[in-house]
Amino acid sequence: MTNEHALKVAAEINARADAISALQPGDGVSVSLWSDWEAYTIVSRTETRMTLQEDKATRDPAWKPEWVAGGFAGHCTNQRSQKWLYERDPTGPILQISLRKYTHEGTERRVWKRAGVGRHELGGAVTPGRSKFHDYNF
């Protein structure tokens, strides 16, 4: 990877981390569970850790999965257009995320990940905003 490309990648990664770092309690984030994503509300935070609570996500009745035969049982052809309705769930499961800082290819990078998940492990990635996704094809 060229130095210019490494700087561009680092800037993109850090911009996402900075967007999450700017969030406050009551704001929403999404956390990956491999190919699925769940929506959460920030309930408390410090500079490097946040406590999240899972929101209630209900599939929008206007969106219906479309199935074709194939695979083990079928294949959902429109799963990328899923729509969900979100509401705060004060009894939802609690989750911790933490800010990780590391150097790669001479650039400092920052990522928010689910606590207990290594920064290079799949799953546990965090993005700003509520966005549930169910992988119907997994």
C-alpha positions as CSV (number, residue, x, y, z in Angstrom):
1,M,0.0,0.0,0.0
2,T,1.4,3.4,-0.9
3,N,1.8,6.0,1.8
4,E,-0.8,8.2,0.1
5,H,-3.3,5.3,0.1
6,A,-2.4,4.4,3.8
7,L,-3.1,8.0,4.8
8,K,-6.5,8.0,2.9
9,V,-7.6,4.7,4.6
10,A,-6.5,6.0,8.0
11,A,-8.4,9.2,7.5
12,E,-11.6,7.2,6.6
13,I,-11.2,4.9,9.6
14,N,-10.5,7.8,12.0
15,A,-13.4,9.9,10.6
16,R,-15.9,7.1,11.5
17,A,-14.3,6.8,15.0
18,D,-14.5,10.6,15.5
19,A,-18.2,10.6,14.5
20,I,-18.9,8.0,17.1
21,S,-16.7,9.8,19.7
22,A,-18.9,12.9,19.2
23,L,-22.1,11.1,20.1
24,Q,-23.8,11.6,23.5
25,P,-26.1,9.5,25.7
26,G,-29.5,9.1,23.9
27,D,-27.8,8.9,20.5
28,G,-27.9,5.7,18.4
29,V,-25.2,3.4,17.1
30,S,-25.1,0.0,15.4
31,V,-22.9,-3.0,16.3
32,S,-22.1,-5.9,14.0
33,L,-22.6,-9.5,15.1
34,W,-20.8,-10.9,12.0
35,S,-23.2,-10.4,9.1
36,D,-26.1,-9.1,11.3
37,W,-26.3,-5.6,12.8
38,E,-28.2,-4.5,15.9
39,A,-29.3,-1.0,16.9
40,Y,-28.4,0.5,20.3
41,T,-28.8,3.6,22.3
42,I,-25.8,5.1,24.2
43,V,-26.7,5.2,27.9
44,S,-23.4,6.5,29.3
45,R,-19.9,7.3,28.1
46,T,-16.4,8.3,28.9
47,E,-13.7,9.4,26.5
48,T,-12.8,5.8,25.6
49,R,-15.8,3.6,26.7
50,M,-19.5,3.6,26.1
51,T,-22.4,1.6,27.6
52,L,-25.1,0.8,25.1
53,Q,-28.5,-0.7,25.5
54,E,-30.1,-2.6,22.6
55,D,-33.1,-1.0,21.0
56,K,-36.3,-2.7,20.0
57,A,-36.2,-3.1,16.2
58,T,-39.4,-4.1,14.4
59,R,-39.4,-4.9,10.7
60,D,-41.3,-2.2,8.9
61,P,-44.5,-3.9,7.6
62,A,-44.0,-2.1,4.3
63,W,-40.9,-4.2,3.6
64,K,-41.4,-7.9,2.8
65,P,-38.5,-10.3,2.1
66,E,-38.6,-11.7,-1.4
67,W,-37.6,-15.4,-1.7
68,V,-36.4,-17.6,-4.5
69,A,-35.6,-21.3,-4.3
70,G,-31.9,-22.1,-3.8
71,G,-29.2,-22.6,-1.2
72,F,-30.3,-24.7,1.9
73,A,-33.9,-23.5,1.8
74,G,-34.1,-20.3,-0.3
75,H,-32.5,-17.0,-1.0
76,C,-33.7,-13.5,0.0
77,T,-33.2,-11.3,-3.1
78,N,-34.0,-8.0,-1.5
79,Q,-32.4,-8.1,1.9
80,R,-30.2,-5.0,1.2
81,S,-33.4,-2.9,1.2
82,Q,-34.5,-3.9,4.7
83,K,-36.4,-1.3,6.7
84,W,-36.8,-1.3,10.5
85,L,-38.6,0.8,13.0
86,Y,-36.7,1.6,16.2
87,E,-37.8,2.4,19.7
88,R,-35.9,2.7,23.0
89,D,-36.0,-0.4,25.1
90,P,-35.1,0.3,28.8
91,T,-35.0,-3.4,29.4
92,G,-32.8,-4.3,26.4
93,P,-29.4,-6.1,26.8
94,I,-26.4,-3.9,27.9
95,L,-23.2,-3.9,25.8
96,Q,-19.9,-2.1,26.3
97,I,-17.8,-0.7,23.5
98,S,-14.3,0.8,23.7
99,L,-12.1,3.0,21.6
100,R,-8.9,1.3,20.3
101,K,-5.9,3.2,19.1
102,Y,-3.1,1.5,17.0
103,T,-0.5,2.2,14.4
104,H,-0.7,0.5,11.0
105,E,1.6,1.3,8.1
106,G,2.9,4.4,9.9
107,T,-0.5,5.9,10.5
108,E,-2.4,6.2,13.8
109,R,-5.9,4.6,13.5
110,R,-8.8,4.7,15.9
111,V,-11.8,2.3,15.9
112,W,-14.7,1.7,18.3
113,K,-15.3,-2.1,18.9
114,R,-17.4,-4.2,21.2
115,A,-15.5,-4.8,24.5
116,G,-13.8,-8.1,24.5
117,V,-13.4,-8.3,20.7
118,G,-10.0,-7.9,19.2
119,R,-9.6,-5.0,16.7
120,H,-8.9,-7.4,13.9
121,E,-11.6,-9.9,14.8
122,L,-14.8,-10.0,12.7
123,G,-17.8,-8.8,14.4
124,G,-18.1,-6.1,17.1
125,A,-17.6,-3.2,14.6
126,V,-19.5,0.0,15.6
127,T,-21.0,2.6,13.3
128,P,-22.9,5.8,14.1
129,G,-26.7,5.8,13.8
130,R,-29.3,3.0,14.3
131,S,-29.3,0.4,11.5
132,K,-30.5,-3.1,12.1
133,F,-29.7,-5.7,9.4
134,H,-30.7,-9.3,9.4
135,D,-28.8,-11.6,7.0
136,Y,-31.6,-13.8,5.7
137,N,-29.1,-15.7,3.5
138,F,-26.7,-16.8,6.3
